Amino acid sequence: MPKTKERYLVDDAGNRIGVVLDVREYKRLLKEVEELESIRAYDAAKASGDEAIPFEQAVAEIER
């Protein structure tokens, strides 16, 4: 994982209230979060024990 220099926004009291990210780093983090969400959704679906349905049927049900 690339190491980035931490840059913070602070309030008048010096408390950290925000983070400044390079756009590339922000996009990389978003991509990783999306991938983790997909993995968690897959794990939850596998653990549920529900019967699998064809992808086309799932899409049709979602669109209803």
LINKAFEN-V241424 format. One line per field, one symbol per residue. burial: 1 if it has 9 or more other C-alpha atoms within 8 Angstrom, else 0. Layout:
burial=???
This chain:
burial=0000000111000001001000000100000000000000000010000000000001000000
